Amino acid sequence: MISANEYFDSNVKSLGYTTATGNSTLGVMNPGEYEFGTSKHETMRVIEGEMTVKLPGNSEWVTYKAGEAYEIDANKKFQVKVSTQTSYLCQYK
């Protein structure tokens, strides 16, 4: 089954789905600044555009471009900035 998700006044939208390897969302973020929380370990892959991210426990922002990925542990919060529409694949385990 495919689920539709909207966050931050519809500035972040995604489609959720499940495969044999786990749950995933495929989404798009409009330009802006966002704070997300995790309930499971996540691997976030940038498909198009770029994300500038401040991961838990880090004081510095790091930019991830198309083709790059980063990971976030379960039950953590992290911050994201995007300057252009950016697409991503988030996998949960």
Buried (B, 14 or more C-beta within 10 A) or exposed (E): EEEEEEEBEEBBBBEBEEEEEEBBBBBBBBEEEBEBEBEEBBBBBBEEBBBBBBBEEEEEEEEBEBEEEBEBEEEBEBBBBBEEEBBBBBBBE
